[in-house]
Amino acid sequence: MFQADPLKVLVTGAAGQIAYTLLYSLANGEVFGKEQPVALVLMDIPSMMGVLGGVAMELQDCALELLQEVTVTDRDEVAFRDADVAVLVGAMPRVEGMESSNHLKANVRLFRSQGQALDTYAKKTVKVLVVGSPANTSCLIAMTSAPSIPRENFSCLTLLDQKRVQAQLALTLGTDAGAVRNVIIWGNHSATQYPDISHATVTRGSHIVGLRQVMGDNGWLGGDFISSIRERVAAVTRAGKLSGAMPVASAVCEHLRALWSGTQEGEWISMGVTSNRNCYGVPEQLIYSFPVTVQNGSWQIVRGLNVSEFLQQRMAVTAQELLEERESALRVLAKSHL
């Protein structure tokens, strides 16, 4: 019935709650299109193979027309072979009391291994989305560990943060989240990130107006609002006692859909991508969240935006954190002979 070959879509950490929430959307045409068959590969650690077997059975029972195959594995040579898309969800979580350095060490080793597996087995056209934290630096390690795959094929998830900002602004304005556009997340997927609404717009009736114009000189935007965005995950966890998997899965779908279908004219999304020379003063060769547009599967950083002196300072802070993470990661790799 379908003319296109199935896309081989790998999801790591597939026994976790985020992946469980994500898989149905990946398989039903919502992300890659209603004419694109999909072959899902679910990867996790050996002890999770029984759980993944059950997840595979659930997907089969959905009788999704586009889902051609479900493979369950804990082996790199099976999971990564000929992958068209790799969604790297699995990572060592940072539990309460865990030092950030130990969290980074565990994930540096994991993403070095996954980058090498991508380099060895995946298609050279594979699109890689890193979700597992620390997402920016994990993406950098995976990318540098796969030198045969173009750097522009790697990105990390910061659209989640953008969507949180859009949602909170929409609630404040009494409108729907889709009416708020062109929010920017600069920097790292961490507490140093800076949510920028200076270029954001809101649709009011048939008119699109600047969000600042609507909200005025509101001290809340530069103070408690930014703090609430940074602390949102903790607030959700305290309220619901769950991991907040739904918004992560939703952001993954929107990120991938943009890579496949492009962004709308005049709009951008926040995406962690490779920084390059003379790009808003950000040091080269970091995975840094920028506003990007996407056409024909290729992203382009939005250039020429006015960046205030204050914003430049905040961007420098989050860039410095990424530089320090990069150096720490490289030290781990050197000591581990990886």
C-alpha positions in Angstrom: 0.0 0.0 0.0 2.8 2.4 0.9 5.4 3.4 -1.6 8.0 4.7 0.9 10.4 2.3 2.7 9.9 2.3 6.4 11.9 4.7 8.5 13.9 2.8 11.1 13.4 4.8 14.3 15.5 3.9 17.4 14.4 5.0 20.9 16.8 4.3 23.7 15.6 4.1 27.3 12.5 2.6 25.7 11.2 1.0 28.9 10.9 4.4 30.7 7.9 6.6 31.1 9.0 9.2 28.5 9.4 6.6 25.8 6.2 4.9 26.7 4.4 8.2 26.3 6.2 8.9 23.0 6.0 5.7 21.1 2.4 5.8 19.9 2.9 9.2 18.3 6.0 8.0 16.5 4.2 5.1 15.1 0.8 6.6 14.1 1.9 9.2 11.5 1.7 12.2 13.7 5.4 12.9 13.5 6.7 11.6 10.1 3.5 11.9 8.1 0.5 9.8 7.2 2.2 8.2 4.2 5.5 7.2 6.0 5.8 3.7 7.4 7.9 3.2 10.5 9.9 0.4 12.0 10.4 1.0 15.7 13.5 -0.2 17.5 13.2 -0.2 21.3 16.4 -0.4 23.2 17.1 -0.6 27.0 19.3 -2.4 29.4 19.1 -6.3 29.7 17.0 -6.3 32.8 14.3 -4.3 31.0 13.8 -6.7 28.1 10.7 -8.3 29.7 9.1 -4.9 30.1 10.0 -3.9 26.5 8.4 -7.2 25.3 5.2 -6.1 26.8 5.5 -2.6 25.3 6.0 -4.2 21.8 2.9 -6.3 22.3 0.9 -3.2 23.2 2.1 -1.4 20.1 1.1 -4.5 18.0 -2.3 -4.5 19.6 -2.9 -0.9 18.5 -3.0 -2.3 14.9 -1.3 0.9 13.5 -1.3 0.8 9.8 2.0 2.6 9.5 3.9 0.5 12.0 5.7 -2.1 10.0 7.8 -3.7 12.7 8.8 -3.5 16.4 12.2 -4.7 17.5 13.3 -5.1 21.1 17.0 -5.3 21.9 19.8 -4.4 24.3 22.5 -4.8 21.7 24.1 -1.8 19.9 24.7 -3.8 16.7 20.9 -4.5 16.4 19.6 -1.1 17.7 21.8 1.3 15.7 22.1 -0.6 12.5 20.8 1.3 9.5 18.9 3.8 11.8 17.3 6.7 10.1 16.3 8.4 13.3 17.8 8.0 16.8 15.9 9.4 19.8 18.4 9.1 22.7 16.1 9.2 25.7 17.9 6.9 28.0 20.4 8.4 30.4 21.5 8.1 34.0 19.0 10.2 36.1 20.3 12.6 38.7 18.8 11.5 42.0 18.6 13.5 45.1 22.0 14.0 46.7 23.9 13.0 43.6 26.8 15.4 42.7 26.5 16.9 39.2 30.0 15.8 38.4 29.1 12.1 39.1 25.9 12.6 37.0 28.0 14.0 34.1 30.6 11.2 34.4 28.0 8.4 34.0 26.3 10.0 31.0 29.6 10.9 29.3 30.5 7.3 29.1 27.0 6.3 27.9 26.8 8.9 25.2 30.4 8.2 24.1 29.3 4.5 23.6 26.2 5.5 21.8 28.0 8.0 19.5 30.5 5.2 18.6 27.6 2.9 17.8 26.0 5.5 15.6 29.3 5.9 13.8 29.7 2.2 13.3 26.1 1.1 12.4 23.7 3.9 11.6 23.1 5.5 8.2 25.3 8.5 7.6 22.0 10.5 7.1 20.7 9.6 10.5 19.0 12.4 12.5 20.0 12.2 16.1 17.9 13.9 18.9 19.4 13.8 22.4 16.8 14.0 25.2 18.6 12.5 28.2 20.2 15.0 30.5 22.6 16.8 30.6 21.2 17.0 27.0 23.5 19.7 25.5 26.8 18.1 26.6 25.5 14.6 26.1 24.7 15.6 22.5 28.2 17.1 22.1 29.8 13.9 23.2 27.7 11.7 21.0 28.4 14.0 18.0 32.1 14.1 18.5 32.1 10.3 18.9 30.5 9.9 15.5 32.9 11.7 13.2 31.5 10.1 10.0 28.0 11.6 10.6 27.6 15.3 9.8 27.4 17.5 12.8 24.3 19.2 11.6 22.5 15.9 12.0 22.7 16.1 15.8 20.5 18.2 18.0 19.2 18.2 21.6 15.8 19.0 23.1 15.3 22.5 24.3 11.9 23.0 22.7 10.5 21.6 25.9 11.6 24.8 27.7 10.2 27.0 25.0 6.8 25.2 25.2 6.8 25.8 29.0 7.4 29.5 28.4 4.6 29.6 25.8 2.2 27.8 28.1 2.8 30.1 31.1 2.5 33.3 29.0 -0.7 32.0 27.4 -2.2 31.3 30.9 -1.2 34.8 32.0 -2.7 36.4 28.9 -5.9 34.3 29.0 -5.3 32.9 25.5 -4.3 29.5 24.0 -0.6 28.5 23.9 -0.7 28.4 20.1 -1.3 32.1 20.0 2.2 32.8 21.5 5.0 32.5 19.0 8.8 33.0 18.7 9.8 32.6 22.3 13.5 31.8 22.4 15.5 29.6 24.8 19.2 30.5 24.8 22.0 28.3 26.0 21.9 25.2 28.2 19.0 22.9 29.2 19.7 23.9 32.8 19.1 26.6 35.4 21.4 28.9 33.5 19.2 28.9 30.3 17.6 32.3 29.4 14.0 32.5 28.2 13.8 35.5 25.9 10.4 36.9 25.0 11.7 40.1 23.4 10.9 38.8 19.9 7.8 36.9 20.9 4.4 37.7 19.4 0.8 36.9 20.4 -2.2 36.6 18.1 -5.2 38.8 19.1 -8.1 38.2 16.8 -6.8 38.7 13.3 -3.7 40.7 14.5 -0.3 39.6 15.5 1.3 41.9 18.0 4.5 42.0 20.0 4.2 40.3 23.4 5.9 43.1 25.1 3.4 45.5 23.6 0.6 43.5 25.2 2.2 43.0 28.6 4.0 46.3 28.9 7.0 46.9 31.2 6.2 44.1 33.5 8.8 43.3 36.2 7.4 39.8 36.6 8.7 38.9 33.1 12.3 39.5 34.1 12.0 38.1 37.7 9.6 35.6 39.1 8.5 34.4 35.6 12.0 33.3 34.6 12.5 31.6 38.0 9.2 29.7 37.6 10.3 28.4 34.2 13.6 27.1 35.6 11.9 25.4 38.5 9.0 24.0 36.6 10.1 20.4 36.6 10.5 20.4 40.4 7.0 22.0 40.7 5.4 19.4 38.4 7.0 16.6 40.3 5.9 17.9 43.7 2.4 18.4 42.5 1.8 15.2 40.6 4.5 12.9 42.0 5.3 11.8 38.4 8.1 12.5 36.0 6.5 15.0 33.6 6.8 12.6 30.7 3.9 14.0 28.7 5.4 17.5 27.9 8.8 15.9 27.1 7.2 13.4 24.7 5.2 16.3 23.1 8.3 18.4 22.6 10.2 15.5 21.1 7.3 15.0 18.6 7.3 18.7 17.7 11.1 18.8 17.3 11.1 15.8 15.0 8.1 17.0 13.1 9.9 20.3 12.4 13.0 18.4 11.1 10.7 16.4 8.7 8.2 19.0 7.7 9.9 22.3 8.3 8.9 25.4 10.3 6.3 27.8 9.2 7.4 31.0 7.5 8.3 33.7 10.0 8.4 31.3 12.9 11.2 29.5 14.6 11.7 26.9 17.4 14.4 26.6 20.0 16.8 23.8 19.3 20.2 22.7 20.8 22.6 22.7 17.8 26.2 23.2 17.1 27.4 26.8 17.6 29.6 28.2 14.9 31.8 31.3 14.2 30.4 34.8 14.8 27.0 33.5 16.1 25.8 35.9 18.8 29.2 35.7 20.5 28.7 32.1 21.5 32.0 30.1 21.6 32.4 27.6 18.7 31.7 23.9 18.9 29.2 23.9 21.8 25.7 22.4 21.6 23.8 25.6 22.4 20.1 26.4 22.2 19.3 28.9 19.4 16.2 30.0 17.5 16.3 28.0 14.3 14.2 27.6 11.2 14.0 24.3 9.4 13.5 23.7 5.7 14.1 20.4 3.8 15.4 18.7 6.9 18.1 21.3 7.5 18.1 23.8 10.3 19.5 27.4 10.1 20.1 29.6 13.1 18.0 32.8 12.9 20.5 35.6 12.4 20.4 39.3 13.0 18.1 39.4 16.0 18.7 42.4 18.3 20.4 41.2 21.5 20.5 43.6 24.4 23.6 44.0 26.6 21.8 42.3 29.5 20.8 39.4 27.3 24.4 39.1 26.1 25.5 38.8 29.7 23.0 36.0 30.4 24.0 34.2 27.2 27.6 34.3 28.3 26.8 32.8 31.7 25.1 29.7 30.1 27.9 29.4 27.5 30.4 29.4 30.3 28.5 26.6 32.0 28.6 24.6 28.8 32.3 25.2 28.3 32.9 23.9 31.9 30.7 20.9 31.2 32.7 20.2 28.0 36.0 20.3 29.8 34.8 18.1 32.5 33.5 15.6 30.0 36.7 15.6 28.1 38.6 14.9 31.3 36.4 12.0 32.1 37.0 10.5 28.6 40.7 11.0 28.9 40.9 9.2 32.3 38.6 6.4 31.1 40.6 6.0 27.9 37.4 6.2 26.0 
